[in-house]
């Protein structure tokens, strides 16, 4: 016998094993009113995986296929789905810092405003701190002939 989900107008939801799909819906166990069959839950349709994390989203214009409309639309929807997921499940929320620079030397490791502020705390000059961060990212362990 298959198991089906039922809902009542009083707010009660329950599962029951019934002989077949064509069997009449059972009465509500709380108020005795007639119930209606609910559609199966989304997990039965394969939507149990969480949306892609924000870290997988592109960080540059080139990553968006130079502004291709379909690519931008895809990532906008993916980010909105992730935000809705994080709003429902705060334990999966990812820390996101505002990005000060993400191109050139900062393409692989973006410069966040948090890092910029900590670097500029001693000198008080954000331009000098950004130049220092760029110099730190310039060092590449590979020899010049391999680049």
N, C-alpha and C positions, 0 to 999 in steps of 0.2 A: 504494500500500500504506500502511495506517495504521501509526502508531508507537504502541506501548504500553509502559507501565512494568511491570517485573517485580521481584519480591523473592524472595530465597532465605532459608532458615532459617539459613544461615551468616552472614547480615547483608549480603550483596551486593545492591545495587540497580542495575538497568541498564534501558536502553531498547532495543527491537528493532522493526524493521519486520517485520510478519507479513502474510500474504496477506489474512486476514479475522479477525473477532472469534471465529469458531468454530475457528480454527487451534489446535493444541495449543501449550501454553506451551513455550518453548525451555528447554534445560538450562542450569544455572548455569555461567557461563564460568570461575568460580574452582574450584568443587568438583565440578561435574558432576551435582549433585542436581536433582530436578525443582523448578520454581519456580511461583509463583502470580502472577497478574495483579493489579497494584495499581490502586486507583481513581485517576482523574486528580487532579492536584494542585489545591489550592484556587484558584490563580490562573486556572485554566481556567473556574471558576464565577463569576468576577467579584468575588472578595474581595480584590483586590490593593490597594485603597485603605486607608490607615491609618485607625484610629478618629479621631473628632473630637478636637481638642485640648482640654485641660482649661480653657483660657481661654474656650471656648464654653459651658461649663456655667453655669447660673444662679447668681447670688451672693446672692440674697435669697429670702425667703418668697414674695414676690409673683412672682418669677421662676419659682418652682415651682408656679405657678397656685394659690397659697394652700394648698399642701400636698396637691394633688390626687394620689390614690394612683397613678394611671397615670403621671402626669408624674414623680413621685418615683421610681417603679420604672424608668422609661425612663432617667432621668439616672443612677441608681445603676448600672444595667447598662452605660451608656456610659462612666462613670468607671472601672468595673472592667475593661472591655475596654481602655481606654487604659493603665491601670496594667500590665496583662499585656503589652501591646504594648511599653511602655517598658522592662519588665523583660527582654524578649527583644532589644530594640534600644535599648541605652543611648544611642546617638548621637541619638536623637529625644527624649530626656528633657527635659522643660521644668522650669525653675526655678519652684518654688512656695514662697511665703512664707506664714507663718501670718498670718491676718487678725485685727486687733484690733477694727476697726469697719467695717461694710459697709452701714449704713443711713443714711438722712437725707442729710447733706452728703457722705457717703463712698460713696454708692450707685454712682456712675460710676467713681470712683477710690478703692478701698478703702484704709483705713489699715492698713499692715502693722506687725507688731511690730518689724521692722527699722527702718522709718521712725520709729516711736514712740521706740525706743531712741536713735536718732541725735539726735532733737530733744530728748530728755530728758537727753542726756549733759552738757550745760552746766549746766542748772538742777537736775537730779536729781529733778524732779517730773514724773511721767507725766501727771497730770491737766492741768497747765499745758501740757505738750507736745501733748496731744490737743486742747486748746482752741485752741492756736496753729495746728495742722493744720486744724482746722475753719474758723478765720478765713481761712486761706490759700485754702481751697476755696470760700469764700463769694463771693469776687470773681467776678462774671460780666461778661464784656465787653459784653453787650447792655444797652441802656438799660432802665430800670425799666418804661417804658410798653410794651415789647415782651414782657415776661415774662408 
